[in-house]
Amino acid sequence: DPKRISRKLSCDHAEPSFSTPIPQHKTPPWMERLWPQGLAIVEGTREILADRREDLTAKDVRIALERRLGLPEDGLLSRREEVAAAIKTVMQENSATPVQTEAVEHMLHMLLTDGETAQRMLASANETDIATLVLLADTAAASESAARVLAAAHLGSSLVPMLQPGAPRQSAAAALQLLSGATKHAAPDISKLLLLDDILQPLLSLFALRAEEELAVRVAMLLNSLADSRGSRFRLLHGGALRALTHTIIEPMSSGALKEHCLQAVASIAGRPDDEVSLPQILGLLCADRLPGTQREALASLQIIAEKQPELCARLLQVDE
């Protein structure tokens, strides 16, 4: 009977009824270990950064996450952008709560209400006591507006005497802390002001000494923070930062941690801050750039490698870029 067949077909193809809710199954533990959820990555990142925030790179965090989550080596390599997003989320959480001390609040009030406060304090920065400089650093780190006021008051050039090779270590450390506080807000205009204030060459001179690894790491981290816009990356590249970082990376006496921070800075200068790429790959990308000046800096770095470690030339020839 055609009618019976038609009714049967219509029943077979009818929309399913959702009057009974579909049970929601939790992800089995073994699957979470193989493919951790985003929340697990964020929570793990939060715990890692709570222990050691200042000297960690994105790669360090990824490796620590893999160990914490019981994953194999490079288990999160394909999800490194997700790890980078988790780091950014945690850092924003931390920066959203300023250092709540009466001294910082008072300093912040003075900087934002009295236009001459910054000029007065920076006019003789090299003669200012370390405690005041640290207070300024905390204030700059707590407030993007305060950091911008200080940068506009020629923070960079004011700190140059403290970054000279013969300056006391404490002074250099305080100056780097203040610069780091001012650049932690991912505000390209602040980085531009500092680089236009001739801060790069003193930083590279201090970095070239490598007598104090802690100071060298801080400089590398600062260079990484400064490379937050195309203009700043251009100034860093053509100011000799790439060559200085390349020297340190291939220096046998440099520690693994210092080399990792330098490689991260090189990647940022090349406009690839979230990519885990090798030095030869980065230099290959820069050699392929359309700007002759960028090609020249990349070739100069390749020449440094060829002179210092000729055995790496074979690896350079294998770079596709």
C-alpha positions in Angstrom: 0.0 0.0 0.0 1.6 3.3 -1.1 0.1 5.3 1.8 1.4 2.9 4.4 4.9 3.0 2.8 4.7 6.8 2.7 3.7 7.0 6.4 6.6 4.6 7.3 9.1 6.7 5.5 7.9 9.9 7.1 8.2 8.3 10.5 11.7 7.0 9.7 12.9 10.5 8.7 11.0 12.5 11.4 13.0 14.9 13.6 14.1 13.3 16.8 12.4 14.4 20.0 14.5 16.3 22.6 11.9 16.1 25.4 14.4 14.0 27.3 17.7 15.9 27.9 20.8 14.5 26.5 23.2 13.4 29.2 26.4 15.5 29.5 29.5 13.3 29.9 32.6 14.5 31.6 35.9 14.2 29.7 37.6 11.0 31.0 40.8 11.7 32.9 42.9 9.8 30.4 41.6 12.0 27.6 42.3 15.2 29.6 45.9 14.0 30.0 46.2 13.5 26.2 44.4 16.7 25.3 44.1 19.1 28.3 41.2 21.6 28.3 41.9 25.3 28.0 41.0 25.8 31.7 43.7 23.3 32.7 46.3 25.2 30.7 45.3 28.5 32.2 45.3 27.1 35.8 48.7 25.5 35.2 50.1 28.7 33.7 48.9 30.6 36.8 50.6 28.3 39.2 53.9 28.3 37.2 54.0 32.1 36.9 53.2 32.4 40.6 56.4 30.6 41.4 58.8 32.1 38.9 57.5 35.0 36.8 60.4 37.3 36.1 62.8 34.9 34.3 60.5 32.7 32.4 60.0 32.7 28.6 57.0 31.4 26.8 58.9 28.2 25.9 59.8 27.7 29.6 56.2 27.9 30.6 55.2 25.4 27.9 57.8 22.9 29.0 56.7 23.3 32.6 53.1 22.9 31.6 53.9 19.7 29.8 55.6 18.3 32.9 52.8 19.4 35.2 50.1 17.9 33.0 51.9 14.7 32.4 52.3 15.2 28.7 55.2 14.0 26.5 58.0 16.3 25.4 56.6 18.9 22.9 53.1 17.7 23.7 51.8 21.3 23.7 54.0 22.5 20.8 51.0 22.5 18.4 49.1 24.5 21.0 51.7 27.1 21.7 49.4 30.0 20.7 47.0 28.8 23.3 49.8 28.7 25.9 50.8 32.3 24.9 47.1 33.4 25.3 47.1 31.8 28.8 50.3 33.6 29.7 48.7 36.9 28.6 45.5 36.2 30.5 47.4 35.5 33.7 49.7 38.5 33.3 46.6 40.8 32.8 45.0 39.3 36.0 48.1 40.2 37.9 48.5 43.7 36.5 44.9 44.4 37.1 45.6 44.6 40.8 48.2 47.3 41.4 50.7 47.2 44.3 48.5 48.5 47.1 50.9 50.4 49.2 50.5 53.9 50.6 53.9 55.0 49.1 53.0 53.8 45.6 49.6 55.5 45.8 51.2 58.7 46.9 53.8 58.6 44.2 51.1 57.8 41.6 49.0 60.8 42.8 52.0 63.2 42.5 53.0 62.0 39.0 49.4 62.3 37.7 48.5 65.6 39.3 51.8 67.6 39.3 53.3 67.8 35.8 56.7 68.8 37.1 57.1 65.9 39.6 58.5 63.5 36.9 61.0 66.1 35.6 62.2 66.9 39.1 62.7 63.3 40.1 64.4 62.3 36.8 66.6 65.4 36.6 69.2 63.8 38.9 68.2 60.1 38.7 71.7 58.9 39.0 72.0 60.7 42.4 68.6 59.4 43.6 68.7 56.8 46.3 67.9 53.2 45.2 64.7 53.0 47.3 63.2 55.9 45.5 64.0 54.4 42.1 62.4 51.1 43.1 59.3 53.0 44.3 59.2 54.7 40.9 59.5 51.3 39.2 56.6 49.9 41.3 54.5 52.9 40.4 55.3 52.6 36.7 54.5 48.9 36.8 51.2 49.6 38.6 50.0 52.3 36.3 50.2 52.7 32.6 49.5 56.4 32.9 52.4 56.8 35.3 54.7 54.9 33.0 53.6 57.2 30.1 54.3 60.3 32.2 57.8 59.1 33.1 58.6 58.2 29.5 57.5 61.6 28.3 59.7 63.2 30.9 62.8 61.6 29.3 63.0 58.5 31.5 65.4 56.9 29.0 68.1 59.6 28.8 67.8 60.2 32.6 68.9 56.7 33.3 71.8 56.6 30.8 74.5 57.4 33.5 73.3 54.5 35.6 73.7 52.1 32.7 77.3 52.9 31.9 79.8 50.0 32.2 81.4 51.7 35.2 78.2 52.4 37.1 77.5 50.5 40.4 75.6 47.3 39.9 72.8 48.4 42.2 72.2 51.5 40.2 72.1 49.5 36.9 69.7 47.0 38.4 67.4 49.8 39.7 67.5 51.5 36.2 66.6 48.2 34.5 63.8 47.6 37.0 62.4 51.0 36.3 62.5 50.5 32.5 60.9 47.1 32.9 58.1 48.5 34.9 57.5 51.2 32.3 57.3 48.7 29.4 55.2 46.0 31.0 51.9 47.5 29.8 52.2 46.5 26.1 51.8 50.2 25.2 53.8 50.8 21.9 53.9 54.6 22.4 55.8 54.1 25.7 58.4 51.9 23.9 58.7 54.4 21.1 59.4 57.3 23.6 62.1 55.3 25.3 63.8 54.3 22.1 63.7 57.8 20.8 65.3 58.9 24.1 68.5 57.1 23.1 68.3 54.3 25.6 69.2 51.5 23.2 73.0 52.0 23.0 73.6 52.2 26.7 71.5 49.0 27.1 73.6 47.2 24.5 76.9 48.4 26.0 75.8 47.0 29.4 74.6 43.8 27.7 77.9 43.3 25.9 79.8 43.0 29.2 77.8 39.9 30.3 79.7 40.2 33.6 76.5 39.9 35.5 74.1 37.3 34.0 71.2 38.6 36.0 71.6 42.0 34.4 72.1 40.5 30.9 68.9 38.5 31.3 67.1 41.7 32.3 68.4 43.6 29.3 67.3 40.7 27.0 63.8 40.7 28.6 63.7 44.5 28.2 64.6 44.3 24.5 61.8 41.7 24.1 59.3 44.1 25.7 60.4 47.1 23.6 59.8 45.2 20.3 56.1 45.7 20.5 55.4 47.6 17.3 56.8 47.8 13.8 58.6 51.1 14.4 60.2 49.9 17.6 61.3 46.7 16.0 62.9 48.7 13.1 64.8 50.9 15.6 66.0 47.9 17.6 67.1 46.0 14.5 69.0 48.9 12.9 70.4 50.0 16.3 72.4 46.8 16.6 70.2 44.7 18.9 70.1 41.7 16.5 73.9 41.5 16.3 74.3 41.9 20.1 71.8 39.1 20.8 73.3 36.9 18.2 76.8 37.3 19.8 75.3 36.1 23.1 73.4 33.2 21.7 76.4 31.6 20.1 78.7 32.5 23.0 79.7 29.1 24.6 79.9 30.7 28.1 76.3 32.0 28.0 73.9 30.0 30.1 70.9 28.2 28.6 68.5 30.6 30.3 70.2 33.7 28.9 70.3 32.2 25.4 66.6 31.4 25.6 65.7 35.0 26.6 67.9 36.3 23.8 66.3 34.0 21.2 62.9 35.2 22.4 64.0 38.8 22.0 65.3 38.0 18.5 61.9 36.4 17.5 60.1 39.5 18.8 62.4 41.9 16.8 61.7 39.8 13.7 57.9 40.1 14.4 57.4 36.5 15.4 57.1 36.7 19.2 54.7 33.8 19.5 56.6 31.4 17.3 59.2 28.9 18.5 61.8 29.3 15.8 65.5 28.8 15.7 68.0 31.5 15.2 68.9 30.3 11.6 65.2 30.4 10.7 64.8 33.9 12.0 67.8 35.1 10.2 66.6 33.4 7.0 63.3 35.3 7.3 65.0 38.6 7.8 67.3 38.0 4.8 64.2 37.5 2.7 62.8 40.9 3.8 62.3 43.5 1.1 64.2 46.3 3.0 67.9 46.3 2.2 68.7 47.6 5.7 67.0 44.6 7.3 68.8 42.2 5.0 72.1 43.9 5.9 71.5 43.4 9.6 70.6 39.7 9.1 73.7 39.1 6.9 75.8 40.8 9.6 74.5 38.3 12.2 75.1 35.4 9.8 78.7 36.6 9.4 79.1 36.6 13.2 77.9 33.0 13.3 80.2 32.0 10.5 83.2 33.5 12.2 82.5 32.3 15.8 81.0 28.9 15.0 81.7 27.8 11.4 80.2 24.4 12.1 76.7 26.0 12.2 77.1 27.0 8.5 75.8 23.6 7.4 72.6 24.2 9.4 72.2 27.6 7.9 72.3 26.1 4.4 69.3 23.9 5.3 67.0 26.9 6.1 64.2 27.1 3.6 63.7 30.9 3.9 
